[in-house]
Amino acid sequence: MPSTFSRLFLLAASVTSVTASCGSLTHLFPRAEGEEVPISTFGYTGTTGPVLWTQLDPAANGLCSTGSNQSPINMVEGQFTLIPASDVQLTIPDVPEGTTFENLGSTVEVVMKGLGGTFVLEGKTYTLDQFHFHHPSEHLDNDVSLPMEMHLVFSAGTDIAVIGVYVDLVDLPQRTLTVHLLPREAPTTLLETIFSSVGEIAEPGTETKTKPLVMSELVNTLKAGGFQRYTGSLTTPPCSEGVAWSVATEKLKISRATFEAARDIIGFNSRYPQNKLGDQNVLSIASGGAAAQVPATEQTANVTSVHNRRWMGRRVRL
């Protein structure tokens, strides 16, 4: 049983670390000009994967295995509050000159710090630092895993707010004589633009510059729906809690060819879904921690849930 002092030490470490962004420590702690792109020391498989994140740095990463409000989660009724987009203010200016696009080893990230993006949530103004991608989606959309998820990371001092946006596949029309009477969905231009440069950062630690980014397309899409709000954590070490999550109800689209190009460089980088908010951490349960016994009725429900879970067909590797 850890002492009171050690528990306070872990808490202090986790609160300090909440300034780290989901997927990166890069742009809330800016690098000096010319400094190399840092490569993440954690991963998603084997001995650096989510099950062992606490062991990578026990003092800093304790909440990864003990926190009771961890992300990502299954976005089902009762786990979030649905708010209309009209209740929040989201502003992200276009980036006509392009911006830095880098490979951190754990994800690929578009640098947006200082470019004017803001998100006003519950009276507090957050500024956009970066956005990055996970494959497959980290959150589940009512039991369904999507091919990708985009995380827009905002900060206000030491507070973090993240907008999660699901990314689904759309097939481009083939060049045939077939007449399509119904309109076909088109891929999101922003994603096609960003990932057109992904081949330039195939190796971890590399960076390039994107083509001009029309961010208004993203903002207009998000404002057409709503947000599923909850308070959770970073989905990467140190798994700090108190993160204001807003998962968009509107989805972005990506062409299959572009998705495959991004997937082959990003790889698999999704933390497994966590327990319900407020419930014991699943790793604590697995290690035989307090209250590890699951009622028989809940065990039956869990088995049923596993058999009923719907997974979209995809090759699982970000």
N, C-alpha and C positions, 0 to 999 in steps of 0.2 A: 504494500500500500504506500503510494508516494506521500511524502510529508507535505504539510501545508506550504512550506517554503518552496518546495519543488513545483507544486501546483501553481503557485503564484508566479514562479519564474517562467513556466511554460505559457501561462496566460499573457504575461508581459511580452514574451517573445512573439506570440501570435498576434497581439494587437499591433505591435510595431511592424510586423510583416504584412499587415493588411494593405500597406502601401504598394505591395507587389501586385502586378496585374495578372489576371487569369491568363496563363500561357507565357508570361514573360516578366522579367524584372527590368526590362530595357529602358522604357521611356518615362517611367515615373522616377527613375534614377538615371538621368541622361548621361550618355557616354561623352567623353571628350572628343573633339573633332579629330577624325582620323583613327580613333580607337576601333579595334576589330569587333565584329558582331559576336557577342557571347553565345556559346553553345550550351544549351540546358544540360544540367547534370542528372536530371531525372528522365524517366522514359515511361513507356506504357506496357512493356512486356518484361518477363524475366525478373532479375534481381533489382532492376531500377523501376519496376512497374508499380501501380497504385497500391497493391497489397503491402509493399515494403517501403512506401514513401517515408513513413515515420522513422524507419531504421536508417535512412540516408542521413538524417539529421534529427535525432530524438529531441533535442532542445527546441528546435524551431518548428518541426513538423508534427508535433504531438496530436494536434487536432485532426490530422488525417485519419487517425485510428480511434479517436475518442470523442470527437465532436458530434453533437446531436442535431445540428442544423447544417448538414453538409450538402453540397451540390456536386453533380446534377441530380435531379429527381425525376420521377415519373409525374408528368403534369396531368394529374387527374383531379376531378372535383374534390374540393376540400383542402387541397394543397396550395391554392393560390387565390388571390383576389383579382377578378377581371375588371380592368379599368379601361374606359374608352380613350382612344388616342387624343381626343379633345381635352382630356384632363392633364396632359403633359405637353411640354414645349420642347420640340426637337429641332435643332438647327444645325445643318452640316453644309457649309459652303462647298461649291465645286472646287476642284483642284486642277486648274488649267495647265499648270506646269508639271503635273505629276508629283510623286513623292517617293520616299524610300520604301522599298519592298525587300524584306530580308528573311533568311532561313535560319531559325534559331535551333534547329535540330528537333525540337518538340512541336513546332508548328511553323507556318509562314505568316508573317506579320506585315501589315501596312502601317507605316508611321504617320500619325495624324496630329501629334502634339504641336500646338502653336498655330494650327490652321483654322481655328475659329469655331470648331464644333462644340455645341453645348446641349445639355439635356437638363431641363428643369423638372424635378420630381419632388412632390410634396413640399414645395417652396424652396428647395435647395437647388442651386445651379452647379452642375458638374460639367467639366470640360473634357472633350474627347482626346484621349492619348494615343490610342491605336485600335486596330481591329485585326482579328486573326481567325483561323478556321480549324474546325475539328472534323474528323472523319472516322466513324459515322457520327451522327448527332450525339451530343452528350445527354441532353434532356430527351425524354421520351414523350411524344405527343399522344397522350392517352394510350399508352402501351406500344406505340408505334415508333420504331427507329427510322430516322430519315438519313439520306446519304451523307449530308454534311450539316454543320451548324456554324454560323458566323457569330463571333462575339465582339461587340463594340464596347470598349472599356473606357469608362469615364471616371474622373476623380474630382474630389472637392476636399482639398487638404489631405487628411488620412482616410477619408471616406471613399468607398468605391461603389459605383453603379455600373451594371453590365446589361446591355440589351442583347438578348439571344435571338437569332433569326434562323429558322430552319431553311435548309436549301434542298430542293427537290429536283429530280431529273425531268427534262423535257426533250423529246426527240425532235430534231429538225426535220422538216419535210424533205422527202427524197425527190430527186429530179426525174419525175415520171410524168406521164400524160394523165394521171389520175386527177380528177377534179374533186377538190375538197369543199363541200358545201358549208361545213362548219369551220369557223376560225380556229386556227391552231395556236396553242400557247407558245409564246416566244421566250427564249432565255433572257435573263436579266443582263442588260448590256454592261452594267458595272462589273459583274463577275467575269463576263467574257473578256473585258478589257484587262482586269487585274491578272487573270490567269494566262493571258496571252504572253506574259513575261515570266511565267513560273519556271520555264526551262533554263532561264538565266541564273537561277538560284538553286540549282539542283543539289548542290553540296551544302551541308550545314556550315554556318559561319560566313556565307556569301550574301551579297546584297546587290540590288540593281535599282533602277528608277522606273516607276510605272508610267504608262501613257497618261494623258489627261483623264481625270476621273470626274464623271458627272454624278455627284453625290445626291443631287436633287431627285434622281430616279429612285434611290433607296428611301429617302425621306418621304416622298409621296406614297410609296408602297406601304411603308409602316403606318403612315397617318390614315390609310384607308381601313385599318382594322383596329385592334385594341392590344392591350398588353396584359399578360398574366403575371401579376406581381407577387413576389414572396421574398423573404429575407433568408439567404443561405450563405454560401461560402465561395471562396476561390475553388476552381476545379483542378488546380495544380498546387504543388507544395508552395507555401506552408499550410494550405487549406484553411486560411483565416476566415472566421465567420463575421457576420454583420454586413455582408455584401448585399446591396439592393438589386435584386434580379427583376428584369422585365422581359419576359419571353413573348415575342410578337406573335399574334395570331395569323398575320399575313406571311406567306412564304416567298422566298426568292427562287428563281429557276436557273438551272444550268444545263447546257447541252451535254449529251453523253460524252462526246469527244473531249470537251473541255474538262469535264469531271474526271475522266480517266487520266488526263495529263496532270491535273492537280493531285489526284490520289496517288499516282506513282511516285511523286516527290514528297508529299506530306506523309504518306503511310498511315498506319493506324495510330491515332492519338486521342482516344476517347476514354475518360474515366468511367468506370461502371456506375450505373444508377445507385444512389445512396438510399438509406432507409427513409421512411416518412419523417417529415420535419418534427423535431421534438422527441423522436424515438431513439433508442440506443444505437450507437454506431455498429454497423454489421461486423466490423473487424473486432470490436470489443466483444460482441456476442460470440464470434468464432473462437476467440482466445479464452473463452470461459469466464468473461467478466461478470459483474453483478447483473442480476436479472437476465441471465443468458437463456433461461428456459422459456421457450416459446409455447404458448398454450396450444393444445391439440387442435382446437377449432381453427386457430390461425395457421397451423401447419397445413391443415387440409385446404384452407383458402389459398395458401401460397402455392401448393401443388397444382390446384385448379388454375391459378393465374398463369403458372408456367406453361401449362398445356394450352391455354387460351391466348397466350401472347402472340401478337401479330408482328412479324418482322418483314420489312420490305426486302425484296430480292436485291442483293448487292454483294459485291466482293468486299469483305470486311478487312481492310488493312489501313487514317485520319478521317 
